[in-house]
């Protein structure tokens, strides 16, 4: 199959969405690699593989140091504050309160006022930490109070379900 045919062929869902595949295709530091590494870390955390998630957190920080988009404030860039949003959720999933709180504080301090939706995410991460520590009722109430009444994105709905199921 030549390149033109390959671009016309529909990719298989498992290949197109796999962070592992993205990493094996190109391990050069980039925003794509950064997102793939953190995607794998979150998957490992959700599966209970704390060792792999922790290793990938370290790797993700290393990739960020080489490829982070430090000065950008778009919804797709990964400046320092957004890296800390990634870390906040991962650490909450891992039950690492110290890392989570440090990441949340750093992200909150650096978060541009033009992107308030990320403040909602950080508040919900606190609810997840409460739920994961055993206070599911309190964590759920905290996370639910952080949700803006006017819109609940799919990401926020999934995060709310994760808090409720902790």
C-alpha positions in Angstrom: 0.0 0.0 0.0 1.5 3.4 -0.9 1.2 6.6 1.1 -1.9 7.8 -0.9 -3.8 4.6 -0.2 -2.8 4.6 3.4 -4.3 8.0 4.0 -7.6 6.9 2.4 -7.8 3.7 4.5 -9.8 4.1 7.7 -7.6 3.5 10.7 -8.5 0.8 13.2 -9.9 2.4 16.4 -7.4 0.6 18.6 -4.4 1.7 16.5 -5.7 5.3 16.0 -6.3 5.9 19.7 -3.4 4.1 21.4 -1.0 6.1 23.4 1.4 3.2 23.1 1.3 3.3 19.4 1.8 7.1 19.4 4.9 6.6 21.5 6.4 3.9 19.4 5.8 5.9 16.2 7.9 8.7 17.4 9.6 9.1 20.7 11.0 12.6 20.0 9.8 15.1 22.6 6.7 16.8 21.4 3.2 17.8 22.7 1.9 14.6 21.1 4.3 12.5 23.0 3.6 14.4 26.2 -0.1 13.8 25.8 0.5 10.1 25.0 2.8 9.6 28.0 0.2 11.2 30.4 -2.6 9.2 28.7 -0.7 6.0 29.5 -0.1 7.2 33.0 -3.8 7.9 33.6 -4.7 4.5 32.2 -2.2 2.8 34.4 -3.5 4.6 37.5 -7.1 3.7 36.6 -6.1 0.1 36.3 -4.3 0.2 39.7 -0.8 0.0 38.3 0.7 2.7 40.5 4.3 1.7 39.7 3.8 2.3 36.0 1.8 5.5 36.5 4.6 6.9 38.7 7.3 6.0 36.2 5.2 7.6 33.4 4.7 10.7 35.6 8.5 11.1 35.8 8.8 10.5 32.0 6.1 13.0 31.3 7.8 15.7 33.3 11.0 15.0 31.3 9.2 15.3 28.0 7.5 18.5 29.2 10.9 20.0 30.0 11.9 19.5 26.4 8.6 20.1 24.6 6.2 22.0 26.8 4.5 25.0 25.1 5.5 27.3 28.0 4.1 30.7 26.8 0.8 29.6 25.2 -2.6 29.9 26.7 -4.9 28.1 24.2 -7.0 25.1 25.2 -4.6 22.8 23.4 -1.2 24.1 24.5 0.6 22.5 27.5 2.3 25.3 29.4 3.5 24.7 33.0 0.1 25.3 34.6 -1.6 22.7 32.3 1.1 20.2 33.1 0.1 20.6 36.7 -3.5 20.0 35.9 -2.4 16.7 34.3 -0.4 15.9 37.4 -3.2 17.0 39.8 -5.6 14.4 38.3 -3.0 11.7 38.1 -1.9 12.2 41.7 -5.5 12.3 42.9 -6.1 9.0 41.1 -2.9 7.5 42.8 -3.9 8.8 46.2 -0.7 10.9 46.4 -2.1 13.9 48.3 1.1 15.8 48.6 1.8 15.7 44.8 -1.8 16.5 44.0 -2.0 19.5 46.3 1.3 20.9 45.1 0.2 20.5 41.5 -3.2 22.1 42.2 -1.7 25.1 44.0 0.8 25.6 41.2 -1.8 25.3 38.5 -4.2 27.6 40.3 -1.5 30.3 40.7 -0.5 30.2 37.0 -3.9 29.5 35.4 -4.9 32.3 33.0 -8.2 34.0 33.8 -9.2 33.4 30.2 -9.4 29.6 30.8 -11.7 29.3 33.9 -12.8 25.8 33.0 -9.5 24.4 34.2 -10.3 25.8 37.7 -13.4 23.6 37.7 -11.2 20.6 36.9 -8.8 21.3 39.7 -11.7 21.6 42.2 -13.1 18.3 41.0 -9.7 16.7 41.5 -10.0 17.8 45.2 -13.3 16.0 45.3 -11.8 12.9 43.8 -9.0 13.0 46.4 -11.6 13.1 49.2 -13.5 10.2 47.6 -10.4 8.1 47.1 -9.4 8.7 50.7 -12.6 7.1 51.9 -15.0 10.1 52.1 -17.1 9.3 49.0 -20.1 11.3 50.2 -18.0 14.4 51.0 -15.9 14.0 47.8 -19.0 13.6 45.6 -20.6 16.7 47.2 -17.4 18.7 46.8 -17.0 17.8 43.2 -20.7 18.3 42.4 -20.5 21.8 43.9 -17.6 22.6 41.6 -19.6 21.8 38.5 -20.9 24.9 36.7 -24.7 24.6 36.4 -24.8 25.9 32.8 -22.7 23.2 31.2 -21.2 19.9 31.9 -18.7 18.7 29.3 -18.2 15.0 28.7 -14.9 15.2 30.5 -16.5 16.7 33.6 -19.3 14.2 33.5 -16.8 11.3 33.3 -14.8 12.8 36.1 -18.0 13.2 38.2 -18.8 9.5 37.6 -15.3 8.5 38.7 -15.7 10.5 41.9 -19.0 8.9 42.6 -17.7 5.4 41.9 -14.6 5.8 44.1 
